[in-house]
């Protein structure tokens, strides 16, 4: 895997950004050469080093360390799927202070969320697109000026200082300074253009699938930072803890909290009465009624929200996941909430068990394009070929799920993807292969109770939940309730 010019400075951890603004230590640093002198030096001879020379004389500056870490995180996220999650667990990132990690993570996610908008601004303000390294610096500078409570002078000066550190960006520090100060002088960021917020190939797919209006609404959700949704065991628990969590009911047993920061410090966490789960993700199990006495299998269980929902409804649950580390998260949530389930570290395709189940839940591996509000990197790391590969996996898993569903039982198929190949097309093909199954259309009263927008219900009986259809946003989901006919 190729490394970003700043990747070796990466250091950050999976924590919420600090509530206050980051502090910046002031210290004496060696004055860099003037712009003219830098150009003369750069023109003398080609750099002989395999990588551009980096000046690390001011690495003790908390502001510089955090911004360097943010650059590394952004690069990791753009290189491959799951790159961001891997980067925040590396030792060099974890070695940073808590405030540095928090600032770096917040800045990196902000750049990823606004990447299309930031690049559009850079295009508008340059005759020729700068190098990747210069664009990376401009992005973090613009993000701080436009969307963070960082003083303009600090955003400009730290970005220029980062440019001064490297031989390949040093000649462009004047350009960087001019662009950033030009945005400040002009009154800030230009209004976002919906079609420029997401990768063009994805935006065109959304237009083809949902039309211009909904495609624009989906893309504009990138400009909003999402709140945290919680699922509760019971209505009584939700009502008891609502005020302490500054919560707004979302339908069913979902609550949207206005709190920020470490969720382990929130009211009700230690009591195990709730778990983090997007309101739209909770709808899949919400379609099922009372599950007392039922036996269910969650074929791809991690991180465990749907397993917990089925347990709260009274079911006995068998939970599978191919990743031991991911299944450990399920175990931790079970322990905190006081529930128990039968756990297996296994690929669902190869799970050799003769039982048939009352409820089969398949939240299948997918492109996750519907989760971009919290994971904006998925839009930029996903490739068109990924969708076709994942659709093949979903096809096989659905066949396995059908074999596990008893007569009269329910098969819930869902994906947090906005792509039709992973949702509607997948279920249509499944019904042709398995004529014993039929789609069960949820009633209007149930959807109203769950807070599902009316437009999410499609004529075929399945649900297509789009991110902009709920006030404040939601994850994009496709959900189909399939029932095996008796007789």
C-alpha positions as CSV (number, residue, x, y, z in Angstrom):
1,X,0.0,0.0,0.0
2,X,1.4,3.4,-0.9
3,X,1.9,5.9,1.9
4,X,0.9,9.5,2.0
5,X,3.8,12.1,2.3
6,X,2.6,12.8,5.8
7,X,1.5,9.3,6.8
8,X,4.5,8.6,9.0
9,X,3.3,11.4,11.3
10,X,-0.1,9.8,11.7
11,X,-1.4,9.3,15.2
12,X,-5.0,9.3,16.4
13,X,-7.6,7.3,18.3
14,X,-11.3,6.5,18.1
15,X,-12.6,9.1,20.4
16,X,-15.0,12.0,20.2
17,X,-13.5,15.4,19.5
18,X,-13.0,17.5,22.6
19,X,-15.7,19.9,23.6
20,X,-13.4,23.0,23.7
21,X,-11.0,24.3,21.1
22,X,-7.6,22.8,20.9
23,X,-4.8,24.6,22.6
24,X,-1.6,25.6,20.7
25,X,1.8,25.8,22.3
26,X,3.9,28.7,21.2
27,X,7.6,28.1,20.7
28,X,10.5,29.5,18.8
29,X,11.2,27.8,15.4
30,X,13.8,28.2,12.8
31,X,12.7,30.8,10.2
32,X,12.2,29.1,6.8
33,X,13.7,30.6,3.6
34,X,11.8,33.4,1.9
35,X,9.5,32.4,-1.0
36,X,12.0,33.7,-3.6
37,X,14.9,31.8,-2.0
38,X,12.9,28.6,-1.7
39,X,12.2,28.8,-5.4
40,X,15.8,29.3,-6.2
41,X,16.8,26.4,-4.0
42,X,14.2,24.1,-5.6
43,X,15.4,25.1,-9.1
44,X,19.1,24.4,-8.4
45,X,18.9,20.7,-8.8
46,X,16.5,17.8,-8.5
47,X,15.9,16.4,-5.0
48,X,18.0,13.3,-4.6
49,X,16.1,11.8,-1.7
50,X,13.5,9.0,-2.4
51,X,11.0,11.1,-0.5
52,X,10.8,14.8,-0.1
53,X,12.8,16.3,2.7
54,X,10.8,16.9,5.8
55,X,11.6,19.5,8.5
56,X,10.5,18.2,11.9
57,X,12.0,20.9,14.0
58,X,8.6,21.9,15.4
59,X,7.1,18.5,16.0
60,X,6.4,19.5,19.6
61,X,3.7,21.8,18.6
62,X,0.3,20.3,19.5
63,X,-1.4,22.0,16.6
64,X,1.1,20.7,14.1
65,X,1.0,17.1,15.5
66,X,-2.8,17.0,15.3
67,X,-2.9,18.3,11.8
68,X,-0.2,15.9,10.6
69,X,-2.3,13.1,12.2
70,X,-5.4,14.3,10.4
71,X,-3.5,14.3,7.0
72,X,-2.5,10.7,7.7
73,X,-6.0,9.6,8.6
74,X,-7.5,11.2,5.5
75,X,-5.0,9.5,3.3
76,X,-5.6,6.1,4.9
77,X,-9.4,6.5,4.4
78,X,-9.0,7.4,0.8
79,X,-6.6,4.5,0.0
80,X,-8.9,1.6,0.9
81,X,-12.1,0.6,2.7
82,X,-11.7,0.4,6.4
83,X,-8.5,2.4,6.1
84,X,-9.7,5.0,8.6
85,X,-10.7,2.5,11.2
86,X,-7.3,0.8,10.9
87,X,-5.4,4.1,11.1
88,X,-7.0,5.2,14.4
89,X,-5.8,2.0,16.1
90,X,-2.2,2.3,15.1
91,X,0.5,2.8,17.7
92,X,1.7,6.1,16.4
93,X,-1.7,7.6,16.5
94,X,-2.5,6.2,19.9
95,X,0.8,7.8,21.1
96,X,-0.7,11.3,20.7
97,X,-2.4,13.1,23.5
98,X,-6.1,12.8,23.9
99,X,-6.7,16.3,22.7
100,X,-4.5,15.8,19.7
101,X,-6.3,12.6,18.8
102,X,-9.7,14.2,19.2
103,X,-8.8,17.2,17.1
104,X,-7.2,15.1,14.4
105,X,-10.1,12.7,14.2
106,X,-12.6,15.6,14.1
107,X,-10.7,17.4,11.3
108,X,-10.2,14.2,9.3
109,X,-13.9,13.3,9.4
110,X,-14.9,16.8,8.5
111,X,-12.6,16.9,5.4
112,X,-13.9,13.5,4.3
113,X,-17.5,14.7,4.8
114,X,-16.8,17.9,2.8
115,X,-14.3,16.5,0.4
116,X,-16.3,17.1,-2.7
117,X,-17.1,20.7,-1.7
118,X,-13.5,21.4,-0.7
119,X,-12.2,20.1,-4.0
120,X,-14.7,22.2,-5.9
121,X,-13.5,25.3,-4.1
122,X,-9.9,24.4,-5.0
123,X,-10.8,24.0,-8.6
124,X,-12.6,27.3,-8.6
125,X,-9.5,29.1,-7.2
126,X,-6.7,27.6,-9.3
127,X,-6.1,27.5,-13.0
128,X,-4.5,24.1,-12.7
129,X,-5.2,21.5,-10.1
130,X,-2.3,21.4,-7.6
131,X,-0.4,18.3,-6.6
132,X,-2.0,15.8,-4.3
133,X,0.2,17.0,-1.4
134,X,-0.8,20.6,-1.9
135,X,-4.5,19.7,-2.3
136,X,-4.3,17.8,1.0
137,X,-3.0,20.9,2.8
138,X,-5.6,23.1,1.2
139,X,-8.4,20.8,2.3
140,X,-7.5,20.8,6.0
141,X,-6.9,24.6,5.9
142,X,-10.3,25.3,4.2
143,X,-12.1,22.9,6.5
144,X,-10.8,24.7,9.6
145,X,-11.7,28.1,8.1
146,X,-15.2,27.1,7.0
147,X,-16.5,24.6,9.5
148,X,-14.4,24.6,12.8
149,X,-14.1,27.0,15.7
150,X,-10.4,27.6,14.8
151,X,-9.3,31.2,14.5
152,X,-8.7,32.1,10.8
153,X,-5.1,33.1,11.5
154,X,-4.4,29.8,13.2
155,X,-5.9,27.8,10.3
156,X,-3.8,29.8,7.8
157,X,-0.5,29.9,9.7
158,X,-0.5,26.2,10.6
159,X,-1.3,25.1,7.1
160,X,1.5,27.3,5.7
161,X,3.9,25.9,8.3
162,X,3.0,22.4,7.2
163,X,3.8,23.4,3.6
164,X,7.2,24.8,4.7
165,X,8.2,21.5,6.2
166,X,8.4,19.6,2.9
167,X,10.5,20.2,-0.2
168,X,7.6,19.3,-2.5
169,X,5.1,21.7,-0.9
170,X,7.4,24.5,0.2
171,X,7.4,26.2,-3.2
172,X,3.6,26.4,-3.0
173,X,3.2,28.0,0.4
174,X,2.5,31.3,-1.2
175,X,-0.3,29.8,-3.3
176,X,-1.7,28.0,-0.2
177,X,-1.6,31.3,1.8
178,X,-3.3,33.2,-1.0
179,X,-6.1,30.7,-1.5
180,X,-6.9,30.5,2.3
181,X,-6.8,34.2,2.8
182,X,-8.9,34.7,-0.3
183,X,-11.6,32.6,1.1
184,X,-11.5,34.5,4.4
185,X,-11.5,37.8,2.5
186,X,-14.5,36.7,0.4
187,X,-16.6,35.9,3.5
188,X,-16.1,32.2,3.9
189,X,-17.1,29.1,1.9
190,X,-19.3,29.1,-1.1
191,X,-22.6,27.2,-0.8
192,X,-22.3,23.5,-1.4
193,X,-23.4,22.1,-4.8
194,X,-25.2,18.8,-4.2
195,X,-23.8,17.1,-7.3
196,X,-20.2,17.9,-6.2
197,X,-20.5,16.5,-2.7
198,X,-20.2,12.8,-3.5
199,X,-18.1,11.0,-6.1
200,X,-19.6,11.6,-9.5
201,X,-20.1,7.9,-10.4
202,X,-22.1,7.4,-7.2
203,X,-24.1,10.6,-7.6
204,X,-25.1,9.5,-11.1
205,X,-26.2,6.2,-9.8
206,X,-28.4,7.9,-7.2
207,X,-30.0,10.1,-9.8
208,X,-30.8,7.1,-12.0
209,X,-32.3,5.2,-9.1
210,X,-34.1,7.9,-7.2
211,X,-34.3,11.0,-9.4
212,X,-32.7,14.4,-9.2
213,X,-34.5,15.6,-6.1
214,X,-33.8,12.6,-3.9
215,X,-30.2,12.4,-5.2
216,X,-29.6,16.0,-4.2
217,X,-31.2,15.4,-0.8
218,X,-29.1,12.4,-0.2
219,X,-25.9,14.2,-1.1
220,X,-26.7,17.3,1.1
221,X,-26.8,15.1,4.2
222,X,-23.0,15.0,3.9
223,X,-23.0,18.6,5.2
224,X,-24.7,17.7,8.5
225,X,-23.0,16.2,11.4
226,X,-25.2,13.3,12.7
227,X,-26.5,13.0,16.2
228,X,-26.3,9.7,18.1
229,X,-29.4,7.4,18.1
230,X,-30.0,4.9,20.9
231,X,-32.2,1.8,21.1
232,X,-33.8,0.9,24.4
233,X,-35.0,-2.3,26.0
234,X,-38.4,-1.0,26.9
235,X,-40.7,2.0,26.5
236,X,-40.4,2.5,30.3
237,X,-36.6,2.7,30.0
238,X,-36.8,5.2,27.2
239,X,-39.2,7.5,29.1
240,X,-37.1,7.2,32.3
241,X,-33.8,8.3,30.6
242,X,-35.1,10.6,27.9
243,X,-34.5,13.9,29.7
244,X,-31.1,12.9,31.1
245,X,-30.0,12.0,27.5
246,X,-31.5,15.2,26.0
247,X,-33.3,12.8,23.7
248,X,-36.0,13.1,21.1
249,X,-38.1,10.0,20.3
250,X,-37.7,8.6,16.8
251,X,-40.4,6.0,16.9
252,X,-40.4,2.5,18.3
253,X,-37.7,2.2,21.0
254,X,-35.3,4.7,19.3
255,X,-34.2,8.0,20.9
256,X,-32.0,10.6,19.3
257,X,-29.6,12.2,21.9
258,X,-28.2,15.7,21.6
259,X,-25.3,14.8,23.8
260,X,-21.7,14.7,22.6
261,X,-18.6,13.1,24.0
262,X,-17.8,9.7,25.5
263,X,-21.0,7.6,25.5
264,X,-19.7,5.5,28.4
265,X,-20.3,8.6,30.5
266,X,-23.9,9.1,29.5
267,X,-26.8,8.4,31.7
268,X,-28.1,4.8,31.6
269,X,-24.9,3.4,30.0
270,X,-23.7,1.5,33.1
271,X,-27.3,0.4,33.8
272,X,-27.3,-1.3,30.3
273,X,-30.7,0.0,29.3
274,X,-29.7,1.2,25.8
275,X,-27.2,0.7,23.0
276,X,-26.1,2.8,20.1
277,X,-28.1,2.1,16.9
278,X,-29.2,4.3,14.1
279,X,-33.0,4.8,14.0
280,X,-33.3,3.3,10.5
281,X,-31.2,0.3,11.5
282,X,-33.6,-0.4,14.3
283,X,-36.6,-0.7,11.8
284,X,-35.6,-4.1,10.5
285,X,-36.3,-5.9,13.9
286,X,-39.1,-3.4,14.6
287,X,-41.1,-5.1,11.8
288,X,-41.3,-8.2,13.9
289,X,-43.8,-8.5,16.7
290,X,-43.4,-10.2,20.1
291,X,-40.8,-12.9,19.8
292,X,-41.4,-14.6,23.2
293,X,-40.6,-18.3,22.7
294,X,-39.1,-17.8,19.2
295,X,-35.7,-18.9,18.2
296,X,-33.8,-16.5,16.0
297,X,-30.4,-16.5,14.2
298,X,-28.5,-13.3,13.4
299,X,-26.3,-14.4,10.5
300,X,-23.9,-11.4,10.5
301,X,-24.4,-10.2,14.1
302,X,-21.7,-7.6,14.8
303,X,-21.8,-5.0,16.3
304,X,-24.9,-6.6,17.9
305,X,-27.7,-4.0,17.8
306,X,-30.2,-6.3,16.1
307,X,-29.2,-9.2,18.3
308,X,-30.0,-7.1,21.3
309,X,-33.3,-6.0,19.8
310,X,-34.5,-9.6,19.3
311,X,-33.4,-10.5,22.8
312,X,-35.4,-7.6,24.2
313,X,-38.4,-8.8,22.2
314,X,-38.1,-12.2,24.0
315,X,-36.3,-14.4,21.5
316,X,-33.5,-16.8,22.0
317,X,-30.8,-15.8,19.6
318,X,-27.9,-17.6,17.9
319,X,-25.4,-14.9,16.8
320,X,-22.8,-15.5,14.1
321,X,-19.9,-13.4,12.8
322,X,-16.8,-14.4,10.9
323,X,-14.7,-11.9,12.8
324,X,-13.6,-12.8,16.3
325,X,-12.8,-9.1,17.1
326,X,-16.2,-8.0,15.9
327,X,-18.0,-10.7,17.8
328,X,-16.2,-9.6,20.9
329,X,-18.0,-6.3,20.6
330,X,-21.3,-8.2,20.6
331,X,-20.2,-10.0,23.7
332,X,-19.3,-6.8,25.4
333,X,-22.7,-5.3,24.6
334,X,-24.5,-8.5,25.8
335,X,-22.5,-8.3,29.1
336,X,-23.4,-4.6,29.7
337,X,-27.1,-5.1,28.9
338,X,-27.4,-8.3,30.9
339,X,-28.4,-10.5,27.9
340,X,-27.0,-13.8,26.7
341,X,-26.9,-15.4,23.3
342,X,-25.4,-18.5,21.6
343,X,-22.3,-17.2,19.9
344,X,-20.3,-18.7,17.0
345,X,-17.2,-17.3,15.3
346,X,-17.9,-18.6,11.8
347,X,-18.7,-17.6,8.2
348,X,-22.5,-17.7,7.9
349,X,-22.2,-19.6,4.5
350,X,-20.4,-22.4,6.2
351,X,-22.4,-22.6,9.4
352,X,-23.2,-26.3,9.6
353,X,-26.3,-26.6,11.9
354,X,-29.4,-28.7,11.2
355,X,-31.8,-26.4,13.0
356,X,-34.4,-24.3,11.2
357,X,-35.3,-21.0,12.8
358,X,-38.5,-19.0,13.5
359,X,-36.6,-15.8,12.6
360,X,-33.6,-15.5,10.3
361,X,-32.0,-12.0,10.2
362,X,-29.5,-11.3,7.4
363,X,-27.9,-7.9,7.7
364,X,-25.6,-8.7,4.9
365,X,-22.1,-7.4,4.1
366,X,-22.5,-4.5,1.7
367,X,-21.0,-1.4,0.3
368,X,-22.3,0.6,3.3
369,X,-22.9,3.7,1.2
370,X,-26.0,4.4,3.3
371,X,-23.8,5.0,6.4
372,X,-21.9,8.0,4.9
373,X,-23.2,10.4,7.5
374,X,-21.0,8.7,10.2
375,X,-18.5,7.1,7.8
376,X,-18.0,9.6,4.9
377,X,-14.9,7.7,3.8
378,X,-17.1,4.8,2.5
379,X,-18.1,7.0,-0.5
380,X,-14.5,7.8,-1.5
381,X,-13.0,4.3,-0.8
382,X,-15.8,2.3,-2.6
383,X,-15.3,1.4,-6.2
384,X,-18.0,0.2,-8.7
385,X,-16.5,-3.2,-8.8
386,X,-17.0,-3.6,-5.1
387,X,-20.8,-3.5,-5.5
388,X,-20.8,-6.4,-8.0
389,X,-18.5,-8.5,-5.7
390,X,-20.7,-7.8,-2.6
391,X,-23.9,-8.6,-4.6
392,X,-22.5,-12.1,-5.3
393,X,-21.8,-12.6,-1.5
394,X,-25.3,-11.4,-0.7
395,X,-26.8,-13.8,-3.2
396,X,-25.1,-16.8,-1.6
397,X,-26.0,-15.7,1.9
398,X,-29.6,-15.3,1.0
399,X,-29.8,-18.8,-0.2
400,X,-28.2,-20.0,3.0
401,X,-30.7,-17.9,5.0
402,X,-33.6,-19.5,3.1
403,X,-32.4,-22.9,4.0
404,X,-32.4,-21.9,7.7
405,X,-36.0,-20.5,7.7
406,X,-38.7,-22.9,8.9
407,X,-42.2,-23.0,7.3
408,X,-44.1,-20.0,8.4
409,X,-41.0,-18.3,9.6
410,X,-39.6,-14.8,8.8
411,X,-36.5,-13.9,6.9
412,X,-35.5,-10.3,7.4
413,X,-33.0,-9.1,4.7
414,X,-31.4,-5.7,5.0
415,X,-28.4,-3.8,3.9
416,X,-27.1,-0.3,4.8
417,X,-26.5,0.4,1.1
418,X,-28.1,2.9,-1.3
419,X,-27.3,0.7,-4.3
420,X,-30.3,-1.2,-5.9
421,X,-28.1,-4.2,-6.9
422,X,-27.7,-4.9,-3.2
423,X,-31.4,-4.3,-2.3
424,X,-34.3,-4.4,-4.7
425,X,-32.5,-6.4,-7.4
426,X,-31.2,-8.9,-4.9
427,X,-34.7,-9.6,-3.5
428,X,-36.3,-9.9,-6.9
429,X,-33.8,-12.5,-7.9
430,X,-34.2,-14.3,-4.6
431,X,-38.0,-14.6,-5.0
432,X,-37.4,-16.2,-8.5
433,X,-35.1,-18.7,-7.0
434,X,-37.3,-19.4,-3.9
435,X,-41.0,-19.3,-4.8
436,X,-41.9,-20.5,-1.4
437,X,-41.1,-17.1,0.0
438,X,-43.2,-13.9,-0.3
439,X,-42.7,-10.3,0.8
440,X,-44.8,-9.3,3.8
441,X,-45.9,-5.7,3.5
442,X,-45.8,-3.8,6.8
443,X,-49.0,-2.0,7.9
444,X,-49.3,1.8,7.9
445,X,-49.9,1.8,11.7
446,X,-46.7,-0.2,12.3
447,X,-44.6,2.1,10.1
448,X,-46.1,5.1,11.8
449,X,-45.2,3.6,15.2
450,X,-41.6,3.0,14.1
451,X,-41.3,6.5,12.7
452,X,-40.8,5.3,9.1
453,X,-41.5,8.0,6.5
454,X,-44.5,7.0,4.3
455,X,-42.5,7.4,1.2
456,X,-40.1,4.7,2.4
457,X,-42.7,1.9,1.7
458,X,-42.6,0.8,-1.9
459,X,-45.3,-0.9,-3.9
460,X,-43.5,-4.2,-3.8
461,X,-43.9,-4.2,0.0
462,X,-40.3,-3.6,1.0
463,X,-38.7,-0.5,2.5
464,X,-36.2,1.9,1.0
465,X,-35.1,4.4,3.7
466,X,-33.1,7.3,2.3
467,X,-30.8,9.5,4.5
468,X,-32.7,12.7,4.0
469,X,-36.2,11.4,4.6
470,X,-36.1,11.7,8.4
471,X,-35.6,15.2,10.1
472,X,-31.9,15.3,11.2
473,X,-31.1,12.4,8.8
474,X,-30.8,8.6,9.1
475,X,-28.7,5.9,7.6
476,X,-29.8,4.7,4.2
477,X,-31.3,1.2,4.4
478,X,-33.1,-1.4,2.3
479,X,-35.3,-3.8,4.3
480,X,-37.5,-6.7,3.1
481,X,-39.6,-8.9,5.4
482,X,-39.8,-12.3,3.6
483,X,-42.0,-15.1,4.9
484,X,-41.8,-18.8,4.0
485,X,-45.2,-20.0,3.1
486,X,-46.7,-23.1,4.9
487,X,-48.0,-26.0,2.9
